[in-house]
Amino acid sequence: MTEIRITIDDAAALAALKRTRDGLLNLRPAMKNIGEYMVLETDDRFKTQTAPDGSQWQPISRSWRQAKQRNGYITKILQMRGRLRKSIVPKAGADHVSVGTNVVYANIHQFGGSITHHARSQQANFRIDKKTGKSQFAKKKRANFSQNVTIGGHTTDIPARPFLGTNDENEREIGRIVADYINDEFKGS
């Protein structure tokens, strides 16, 4: 599972967490609120195509964008059918929250890396325009010509496009969520 764990490093918040451990206060509802907030922030990153630090994700290639468009997929970066974006969920504990996904390809997109493709042989299908003689790849049922091809082994480099994580503004909001929750709890006691 790809996830980012949020750790609170603030003296007042840590003191509140200690009281939680001592049984005076259960912070699980606040952690749940933080998780929900971070899911919304992560969703915004998919909309704006930016990392937590505000930098733009590296664009996809023109050919990949055209292929996605031609096949009816979402053309935004890190989206095709929206599976990764929709899979972001929070998991709250008594004194922590993690926000992440169980989508296996999330790691390579979050951190970047290389993918090795081994050599393979397969049948390629084409549709040849009888008037112009030009050919283009086609689905098997629309093809009027096929041939076996061998594709050599190669490596694809995937740039890091971080979608999980926090920035200064997120950390301030997380502090406010915890402080508001603690204040509300102590007012009610």
Secondary structure, DSSP 4 states (H G I P E B T S, - for coil): -EEEEE----HHHHHHHHHHHTTS---HHHHHHHHHHHHHHHHHHHHHTB-TTSPBPPPPPHHHHHHHHHTT---STT-SSSHHHHT-EEEE-SS-EEEEE--TTHHHHHH-EEEEE--EEEEEEEEE-TTT--EEE--GGG-SEEEEEEE--EEEEE-----S---HHHHHHHHHHHHHHHHHHHHH-
